[in-house]
């Protein structure tokens, strides 16, 4: 194999690869001989099918197989010999036409092709011990525990049916209804024994208001309008009438926060329930603290590393982001103007996001490789179990997807790898802690996208 570099411009590379005549021909002959010994054709004994007949039936497909395997093998070897890391799979351009390829496979001509690709840039890693990072932490005050317990009690509110009660705020109604638009029932507009709590906003605007004051046994025609952004296009923005029958009205009965309440939730007493709630709130704090520290770390890494990005990686990342954005707008029946943007401005914004993701991805990959950060099979197994738990009753399909889909396991490996690299850097950077309020710690970042 002869390799000649024809283009070296920045990260762009183009190689001319020539495989000597006879090499592929020998591989093709070897493949035909192997195939001849295994194929079973009607009218012939195994291994006795004439080679000319085999070539007529299978020659073209076997030629393609040998050609592809040769291209793959020589491409890998050319890159390995040059010690180059392509940003993406090299583009192969065969200079021969079909007739010339047949000559190559018969050993009469050399195989020549061009390889075009971008190489990954050299990355000079920063001194992570000099990064200035701050870790936000917050205490869990008794007032927050009390509030969380009160919220728990709210979620466990029971409703006692009361004859003659006129439905008011926080009361629960049991209703049957049939919705119509223009006098005609619409799909999904019918319900029986539906529970509705006045003031919770569980129905479209106007529906709950139309039932305020209703009593068990009442029938009402309630007018309500579907929001313009309603996800069902045939309903969005339309006014509807609902024939409603009120079957029961119940008043809310909020449980007292005491030992009995704790026992109903599986705790031995209120003191233990408070401990459990405090632990849960602390986990929320820890998660928020890590999330903000990670964001600050990624910002610092981006600032500390400046290098030319492979255009192919940026283009691919941008196309993925853009597809998500435009699909989301289509589903919500919105335009960029509705978001206060122009398409040109949005493209520029998401191009910068793509560049950030690619830069950070390359930096994190380089850190992990140079410091031998690895993801174990046990870590992937735990991540797979956690992913499957998100789909109760569908666990088997989740396992089959990751088992049979090429590259799917990378969905599990990549975030684990990233978190382990982040942990490695944090250990070196030794961030200082700053105590803040719970509100400040849990305040969402202006832009959660990284």
C-alpha positions as CSV (number, residue, x, y, z in Angstrom):
1,X,0.0,0.0,0.0
2,X,1.3,3.4,-1.0
3,X,0.0,6.6,0.7
4,X,0.6,10.1,-0.5
5,X,-0.6,13.2,1.2
6,X,-2.1,15.5,-1.3
7,X,-3.8,18.1,1.0
8,X,-2.7,19.3,4.5
9,X,-4.5,22.5,5.3
10,X,-5.2,23.2,9.0
11,X,-7.1,20.2,10.1
12,X,-8.0,19.1,6.6
13,X,-6.2,16.1,5.1
14,X,-6.5,14.3,1.8
15,X,-4.5,11.1,1.0
16,X,-4.0,9.3,-2.2
17,X,-4.0,5.5,-1.4
18,X,-2.8,2.9,-3.9
19,X,-3.1,-0.8,-3.3
20,X,-0.9,-2.8,-5.6
21,X,-2.3,-4.9,-8.4
22,X,-2.9,-8.5,-7.4
23,X,-3.5,-7.9,-3.7
24,X,-7.2,-7.4,-4.0
25,X,-7.3,-10.0,-6.8
26,X,-5.8,-12.5,-4.4
27,X,-8.3,-11.6,-1.7
28,X,-11.2,-12.0,-4.2
29,X,-9.9,-15.4,-5.3
30,X,-9.5,-16.5,-1.7
31,X,-13.1,-15.3,-1.0
32,X,-14.4,-17.2,-4.0
33,X,-12.6,-20.4,-3.0
34,X,-14.0,-20.2,0.5
35,X,-17.5,-19.4,-0.8
36,X,-17.2,-22.3,-3.3
37,X,-16.6,-24.8,-0.5
38,X,-19.6,-23.6,1.5
39,X,-22.3,-22.8,-1.0
40,X,-25.0,-25.4,-1.8
41,X,-26.7,-25.1,-5.2
42,X,-29.4,-27.4,-6.6
43,X,-27.9,-29.8,-9.1
44,X,-24.4,-29.6,-7.7
45,X,-22.5,-31.3,-4.9
46,X,-21.0,-29.0,-2.2
47,X,-17.7,-27.7,-3.4
48,X,-18.3,-28.8,-7.0
49,X,-20.0,-25.7,-8.4
50,X,-18.0,-24.4,-11.4
51,X,-16.2,-21.1,-10.6
52,X,-17.7,-19.4,-13.7
53,X,-21.2,-20.3,-12.5
54,X,-20.5,-18.9,-9.1
55,X,-19.1,-15.7,-10.5
56,X,-22.2,-15.3,-12.6
57,X,-24.5,-15.7,-9.6
58,X,-22.6,-14.1,-6.8
59,X,-19.5,-12.5,-8.3
60,X,-20.9,-8.9,-8.1
61,X,-21.9,-9.1,-4.4
62,X,-18.7,-10.9,-3.4
63,X,-16.7,-8.2,-5.3
64,X,-18.4,-5.5,-3.4
65,X,-17.8,-7.3,-0.1
66,X,-14.0,-7.7,-0.9
67,X,-13.7,-4.2,-2.1
68,X,-15.4,-2.8,1.1
69,X,-13.3,-4.9,3.4
70,X,-10.2,-3.8,1.6
71,X,-11.1,-0.1,1.8
72,X,-11.9,-0.5,5.5
73,X,-8.6,-2.3,6.2
74,X,-6.4,0.1,4.2
75,X,-8.1,3.2,5.6
76,X,-7.5,2.0,9.2
77,X,-3.9,1.1,8.4
78,X,-3.2,4.4,6.6
79,X,-4.4,6.4,9.6
80,X,-2.5,4.1,12.1
81,X,0.7,4.5,10.1
82,X,0.4,8.3,10.2
83,X,-0.7,8.3,13.8
84,X,-3.7,10.5,12.9
85,X,-7.0,10.7,14.7
86,X,-9.9,11.6,12.3
87,X,-12.7,13.7,13.6
88,X,-15.2,11.7,11.7
89,X,-15.2,8.6,9.4
90,X,-13.0,9.5,6.3
91,X,-14.8,10.2,3.0
92,X,-13.7,7.7,0.4
93,X,-13.6,8.6,-3.3
94,X,-12.9,5.8,-5.7
95,X,-11.4,7.0,-8.9
96,X,-12.1,3.8,-10.9
97,X,-15.3,3.1,-12.7
98,X,-17.0,-0.3,-12.6
99,X,-15.0,-1.8,-15.5
100,X,-11.7,-0.7,-13.8
101,X,-12.8,-2.1,-10.5
102,X,-13.4,-5.5,-12.2
103,X,-9.8,-5.3,-13.4
104,X,-8.6,-4.5,-9.9
105,X,-10.5,-7.5,-8.5
106,X,-9.0,-9.7,-11.2
107,X,-5.5,-8.5,-10.3
108,X,-5.0,-6.6,-13.6
109,X,-4.8,-3.1,-12.1
110,X,-4.0,-1.2,-8.9
111,X,-6.7,0.1,-6.6
112,X,-6.5,3.8,-6.1
113,X,-8.7,6.0,-4.0
114,X,-8.7,9.3,-2.1
115,X,-9.3,9.7,1.6
116,X,-10.6,13.1,2.8
117,X,-11.0,13.8,6.5
118,X,-10.3,16.3,9.3
119,X,-7.9,15.4,12.1
120,X,-8.6,16.1,15.8
121,X,-6.7,19.2,16.9
122,X,-3.8,19.1,19.4
123,X,-5.1,20.3,22.7
124,X,-2.9,21.9,25.3
125,X,-4.7,21.1,28.6
126,X,-4.8,23.8,31.3
127,X,-3.5,23.4,34.8
128,X,-6.6,22.4,36.6
129,X,-5.2,23.1,40.0
130,X,-5.3,26.8,39.0
131,X,-8.9,26.9,38.1
132,X,-11.0,29.2,40.3
133,X,-14.2,27.4,41.2
134,X,-16.8,28.0,43.8
135,X,-19.2,25.5,45.3
136,X,-22.5,26.8,46.6
137,X,-23.9,25.1,49.6
138,X,-27.0,25.7,51.8
139,X,-28.4,24.4,55.0
140,X,-31.8,22.8,55.3
141,X,-33.7,25.0,57.8
142,X,-36.5,23.7,60.0
143,X,-38.9,26.0,58.1
144,X,-38.3,24.2,54.9
145,X,-38.9,20.8,56.6
146,X,-42.2,22.2,58.0
147,X,-43.2,23.4,54.5
148,X,-42.3,20.1,52.9
149,X,-44.4,18.2,55.5
150,X,-47.3,20.6,54.9
151,X,-47.0,20.0,51.2
152,X,-47.0,16.2,51.9
153,X,-50.2,16.7,53.9
154,X,-51.7,18.7,51.0
155,X,-51.0,15.9,48.6
156,X,-52.6,13.4,51.0
157,X,-55.8,15.5,51.4
158,X,-58.9,13.4,51.5
159,X,-62.4,14.6,50.3
160,X,-65.6,14.0,52.2
161,X,-68.8,14.1,50.2
162,X,-71.3,16.5,51.6
163,X,-74.9,16.6,50.4
164,X,-76.1,20.1,49.3
165,X,-72.6,21.5,49.4
166,X,-72.0,24.2,46.7
167,X,-68.6,23.7,45.1
168,X,-66.0,26.3,46.0
169,X,-62.2,26.7,45.9
170,X,-60.3,23.5,46.8
171,X,-63.5,21.4,46.7
172,X,-63.5,18.2,44.7
173,X,-66.2,17.4,42.1
174,X,-67.0,14.1,40.5
175,X,-68.4,14.7,37.1
176,X,-69.5,13.3,33.8
177,X,-69.2,15.5,30.7
178,X,-69.4,15.6,26.9
179,X,-67.6,18.3,25.0
180,X,-68.8,19.8,21.7
181,X,-67.4,22.2,19.2
182,X,-70.0,23.8,16.8
183,X,-72.5,21.4,18.3
184,X,-70.5,18.3,17.4
185,X,-68.8,16.0,19.9
186,X,-65.0,15.9,19.5
187,X,-62.5,13.1,20.1
188,X,-61.3,13.0,23.7
189,X,-64.1,15.3,24.9
190,X,-66.0,12.8,26.9
191,X,-65.4,11.6,30.5
192,X,-67.2,9.7,33.3
193,X,-66.5,9.9,37.0
194,X,-63.8,12.4,36.5
195,X,-62.3,14.0,39.6
196,X,-61.8,17.8,39.4
197,X,-60.6,20.1,42.2
198,X,-61.6,23.7,41.9
199,X,-58.6,26.0,41.7
200,X,-56.0,23.4,40.6
201,X,-56.2,24.3,37.0
202,X,-56.5,20.8,35.8
203,X,-58.8,21.7,32.9
204,X,-58.8,24.3,30.2
205,X,-59.5,27.9,31.2
206,X,-63.1,28.6,32.0
207,X,-64.1,25.0,32.8
208,X,-63.6,25.1,36.6
209,X,-65.1,28.6,36.8
210,X,-68.2,27.3,35.1
211,X,-68.7,24.7,37.9
212,X,-68.2,27.0,40.9
213,X,-71.2,26.9,43.0
214,X,-72.5,23.6,41.5
215,X,-74.1,21.0,43.7
216,X,-74.5,17.2,43.4
217,X,-77.2,16.4,40.9
218,X,-76.8,19.7,39.0
219,X,-76.4,19.7,35.2
220,X,-74.6,22.7,33.5
221,X,-73.5,23.8,30.1
222,X,-70.0,25.1,30.6
223,X,-68.3,27.2,27.9
224,X,-64.5,27.2,27.8
225,X,-61.9,28.0,25.2
226,X,-58.9,25.8,24.3
227,X,-55.6,27.8,24.5
228,X,-54.0,28.8,21.2
229,X,-50.9,26.7,22.1
230,X,-53.0,23.6,22.9
231,X,-51.1,20.5,21.5
232,X,-54.1,19.2,19.5
233,X,-54.3,21.5,16.4
234,X,-58.0,20.7,15.7
235,X,-58.9,22.0,19.2
236,X,-56.3,24.8,19.7
237,X,-58.0,28.2,20.0
238,X,-61.6,26.8,19.6
239,X,-64.4,27.6,22.0
240,X,-66.2,24.5,23.3
241,X,-69.4,23.7,25.2
242,X,-69.4,20.9,27.8
243,X,-72.6,19.2,29.0
244,X,-71.7,18.5,32.6
245,X,-73.4,16.4,35.2
246,X,-72.2,16.9,38.8
247,X,-72.4,13.6,40.7
248,X,-70.7,14.6,43.9
249,X,-69.1,17.5,45.8
250,X,-66.5,16.8,48.5
251,X,-64.9,19.2,50.9
252,X,-61.1,18.9,51.5
253,X,-59.9,17.3,54.8
254,X,-56.2,17.9,55.2
255,X,-54.6,15.4,57.6
256,X,-52.8,16.6,60.7
257,X,-49.0,16.3,60.6
258,X,-48.5,14.0,63.5
259,X,-47.3,10.5,64.3
260,X,-50.4,8.9,62.7
261,X,-49.7,10.8,59.5
262,X,-46.1,9.6,59.6
263,X,-47.2,6.0,60.0
264,X,-49.5,6.3,57.0
265,X,-46.5,7.3,55.0
266,X,-44.4,4.3,56.2
267,X,-42.4,6.1,58.9
268,X,-42.5,4.9,62.6
269,X,-43.2,8.4,63.9
270,X,-43.1,12.1,63.0
271,X,-39.5,12.5,64.2
272,X,-38.3,9.9,61.8
273,X,-40.4,11.4,59.0
274,X,-38.8,14.7,59.6
275,X,-35.4,13.1,59.2
276,X,-36.4,11.4,56.0
277,X,-37.7,14.7,54.6
278,X,-34.6,16.5,55.7
279,X,-32.5,13.9,53.9
280,X,-34.5,14.3,50.7
281,X,-34.1,18.1,50.8
282,X,-30.4,17.7,51.4
283,X,-30.2,15.4,48.3
284,X,-31.9,18.2,46.4
285,X,-29.3,20.6,47.7
286,X,-26.4,18.3,46.8
287,X,-27.8,17.8,43.3
288,X,-28.3,21.5,42.7
289,X,-24.8,22.3,44.2
290,X,-23.1,19.8,41.9
291,X,-25.1,21.0,38.9
292,X,-24.0,24.6,39.4
293,X,-20.4,23.5,40.1
294,X,-20.3,21.5,36.9
295,X,-21.7,24.3,34.9
296,X,-19.1,26.7,36.3
297,X,-16.4,24.1,35.6
298,X,-17.5,23.7,32.0
299,X,-17.5,27.5,31.6
300,X,-14.0,27.6,33.0
301,X,-12.8,24.7,30.7
302,X,-14.2,26.5,27.6
303,X,-12.5,29.7,28.6
304,X,-9.2,28.0,29.3
305,X,-9.0,26.1,25.9
306,X,-8.8,27.8,22.6
307,X,-8.2,25.7,19.5
308,X,-9.5,25.3,16.0
309,X,-12.6,23.1,15.9
310,X,-13.2,20.4,13.2
311,X,-15.9,21.9,11.0
312,X,-17.4,18.5,10.4
313,X,-18.0,18.0,14.1
314,X,-19.5,21.4,14.5
315,X,-21.7,21.0,11.5
316,X,-23.0,17.6,12.7
317,X,-23.7,19.0,16.2
318,X,-25.5,22.0,14.8
319,X,-27.7,20.0,12.5
320,X,-28.7,17.8,15.5
321,X,-29.6,20.9,17.6
322,X,-31.4,22.6,14.7
323,X,-33.5,19.6,14.0
324,X,-34.6,19.5,17.6
325,X,-35.4,23.2,17.7
326,X,-37.4,23.2,14.4
327,X,-39.3,20.0,15.3
328,X,-40.2,21.5,18.6
329,X,-41.5,24.7,17.0
330,X,-43.6,22.6,14.5
331,X,-45.1,20.6,17.3
332,X,-46.1,23.6,19.3
333,X,-47.3,25.4,16.1
334,X,-44.9,28.3,16.7
335,X,-42.3,30.3,14.7
336,X,-39.0,32.0,15.7
337,X,-41.0,35.3,15.7
338,X,-43.2,33.9,18.5
339,X,-40.0,33.3,20.5
340,X,-38.8,36.9,19.8
341,X,-36.0,35.7,17.4
342,X,-35.2,35.7,13.8
343,X,-34.2,32.5,12.0
344,X,-30.8,34.1,11.2
345,X,-30.3,35.0,14.9
346,X,-31.4,31.6,16.0
347,X,-28.9,29.9,13.7
348,X,-26.1,32.1,15.0
349,X,-27.1,31.3,18.6
350,X,-27.3,27.5,18.1
351,X,-24.1,27.5,16.0
352,X,-22.3,28.9,19.1
353,X,-23.9,26.3,21.2
354,X,-22.7,23.6,18.8
355,X,-19.2,25.0,19.0
356,X,-19.3,25.0,22.8
357,X,-20.4,21.4,22.9
358,X,-17.8,20.2,20.5
359,X,-15.0,22.1,22.2
360,X,-16.0,20.8,25.6
361,X,-16.5,17.3,24.3
362,X,-13.0,17.3,22.8
363,X,-11.4,18.8,26.0
364,X,-13.2,16.3,28.3
365,X,-12.2,13.4,26.0
366,X,-8.6,14.5,26.0
367,X,-8.6,14.8,29.8
368,X,-10.1,11.4,30.2
369,X,-7.7,9.8,27.7
370,X,-4.5,11.3,29.1
371,X,-5.5,10.5,32.7
372,X,-6.8,7.0,31.9
373,X,-10.4,7.7,33.0
374,X,-12.5,4.7,32.2
375,X,-16.1,3.5,32.5
376,X,-16.5,0.0,33.9
377,X,-19.0,-2.6,32.7
378,X,-20.5,-2.5,36.2
379,X,-21.1,1.2,35.9
380,X,-22.8,0.7,32.5
381,X,-24.9,-2.1,34.0
382,X,-26.1,0.1,36.8
383,X,-26.9,2.9,34.4
384,X,-28.9,0.4,32.2
385,X,-30.9,-0.8,35.2
386,X,-31.7,2.8,36.1
387,X,-32.8,3.6,32.5
388,X,-35.0,0.5,32.5
389,X,-36.7,1.6,35.7
390,X,-38.0,4.7,34.0
391,X,-40.2,2.5,31.9
392,X,-42.2,0.2,34.2
393,X,-43.5,-2.8,32.3
394,X,-41.2,-2.1,29.3
395,X,-37.9,-3.1,30.9
396,X,-37.3,-6.0,28.5
397,X,-37.7,-3.8,25.5
398,X,-35.2,-1.3,27.0
399,X,-32.6,-4.1,27.6
400,X,-33.2,-5.4,24.0
401,X,-32.7,-1.9,22.5
402,X,-29.3,-1.4,24.2
403,X,-28.3,-5.0,23.4
404,X,-29.1,-4.9,19.7
405,X,-28.7,-1.3,18.7
406,X,-25.1,-0.4,17.5
407,X,-23.7,2.5,19.5
408,X,-26.7,2.7,21.9
409,X,-24.5,1.8,24.9
410,X,-22.6,5.1,24.2
411,X,-25.8,6.8,25.5
412,X,-25.1,5.3,28.9
413,X,-21.3,5.5,28.8
414,X,-20.9,9.2,27.7
415,X,-22.5,10.9,30.7
416,X,-20.8,8.5,33.2
417,X,-17.4,9.3,31.5
418,X,-18.1,13.1,31.6
419,X,-19.1,13.0,35.3
420,X,-15.9,11.0,36.2
421,X,-13.8,13.6,34.3
422,X,-15.6,16.4,36.2
423,X,-14.9,14.6,39.5
424,X,-11.2,14.3,38.5
425,X,-10.9,18.0,37.7
426,X,-12.8,19.1,40.8
427,X,-10.4,17.1,43.0
428,X,-7.5,19.0,41.5
429,X,-9.2,22.4,41.5
430,X,-10.3,22.2,45.1
431,X,-13.2,24.7,44.8
432,X,-14.0,26.9,47.8
433,X,-17.4,26.6,49.4
434,X,-19.8,29.6,49.7
435,X,-22.9,29.3,51.9
436,X,-26.1,30.7,50.3
437,X,-29.8,30.5,50.9
438,X,-31.8,27.6,49.7
439,X,-33.6,29.9,47.2
440,X,-30.3,31.0,45.7
441,X,-29.0,27.5,45.5
442,X,-32.1,26.2,43.8
443,X,-32.5,29.2,41.5
444,X,-32.4,27.9,37.9
445,X,-29.5,28.9,35.7
446,X,-30.3,31.5,33.1
447,X,-29.5,28.9,30.4
448,X,-29.5,25.3,31.4
449,X,-28.2,24.2,28.0
450,X,-24.5,23.4,28.0
